[in-house]
Amino acid sequence: MHHASIRTANIHRAIAFYEQLGFTVCERFTTGYTLACWMEGLSSRIELIQIPQPKSAPDAFADEHYVGYYHLSFDITEITPDLPSWLDSLKERFATASQNNPEQLQPLKVLLEATQQQIGEHIYEVTFIADADGLPLEFIRKLT
């Protein structure tokens, strides 16, 4: 896959959010009449597109009847030996960043605390957080 595209109400807040996850802007451009960028991190690429006059997105995580985009999932097996500790560190990073820059960042919103889940024959650690626009993001780590 080349990239996943995310529409955002405020590209500057979205960039600040994804930078806290380890992404960096690699291209800035316009698409039609609006700002956009590609960011790379966590072995992937995302595209952020600022939407003028945005409307709130449906709550894909909480609405069990919602159909459509659900979430992006990032495999962090190679970057951390322990998902709960990684999540705690991320919470602290967001808390500090939001105190230093409250107009750009909010404390991290965790949708699902780190838990274990069996998928097929494998056990995974899984957590969900909300991005700057409330879209769900999954972080998954395969246990040995």
N, C-alpha and C positions, 0 to 999 in steps of 0.2 A: 504494500500500500504506500502511496506517495505521501499522503497527509490526511488528517481528519479536520474538517472545517467547523468552526464554532462561531456563531453570531453572538455579538456582545453589545450591551447597551453603552459601555464605556471601554474603549480599547486600552486606555491608559491604566485603568484599574485591572483589567484582564491581564495585561502584560505584567503588572506588578505581582498579581496572584501567581501566574505561571512561573515567574522568575523565582518565587519562593520554593517552587517544586523542583527547581534546577534547570528550567528551560532558559534559553537565550534567544534573542531576536536575531535571525540570520538574514531576513529580507524585509524591507518596508516598501509598501506600494499602495496604489489606490485601485479600487475595483469600481468602475463607474464613477460615482460621486462620493465614495466613502473611503475611509482609512482601512488598511488591512496590513497584515504582516504574517510571515512564517516564523515559527519558533521551533527550535530543536532541543530535545532533552529526553531523558529516560528512554533512549534508543528509539525515538519516534519524532515525528514532525506534526505540528498542528498549525492551522491557519486561523487567525482571528480576524473577523470582519465586524467593524463597528456599524450598527444599524441606527440610522437617524429615526427619531420618533419610535423607539422600541416599545413593544408590548410584552407583558410578562409571559414567560413560557409556561406550559402546563407542568405540573409537578410529576414528572415521570417516575420519581422514586416512591412517592407516597400513594399515588393513584393506581390501584391494582387493576383498573380497567383501561389505563392508558395504552395506546398502541402507537408505535413509532420509535424514534431514537430513544434509547434507554440510558446508555452510559458509555464512556470510553474506559478501557481497562488497561492498566500499566503493570507489566510484570517486573517486580523489583527483586526477584529472587537473587540476582547477581550483585545487587548493591547493598543488601542488608541481611544480616544473619537472623533478624528478629523483627517481625512486623509491628508488634505492640510498642517496642522501644522506638522504632522509626517513627511511628505515629505520634508518640509522646514528644519526640524531638521536633517534629513538624508543628505540633500545637504550640510549643514554646517559641519556635521561630516566628510563627504568625502572631503570637501575642506580643512579642517584642517589636516586630515590624509594624503592627497596627498601633502600638503606643507611639512609635516614632513618626508614623505617617498615617494618621487616622483618616485622612481624606482619600487615600488610595487603597488602604487595606483594612479589613475587618479581622477579628479573631477567627480562627479556622472553625468552620461548621462541620462537625462530624455527623454523618447520616447513619453510619453503622460502625460501632467500635470494632476493633480487631477481634476476629473470631475465626474458628477453624471450620472448614467445610470440606466434605468429601465429594469429589467429582470423579466419577468412574472409579478407578483403583487408586487414585492419588488423594492426598490430604493437602489442602491449601490453607494458608492464613489469608483472610480477606478483610478489607475495610472499605468503606465508602465515605467520601467527603463531598461537599458542595463547592463548586467553583465560584468566582466572583458574581456570576449571574444566577447562581443556585442550581446549575446543572450538575448531575451526579457524576463523580469520577470514582472508579474502582482501582484499588491497588491490591495486587495479588502476589503471594509468595508461595512457591511450591516447597513443601516440606520433604525431606529425604525419606 
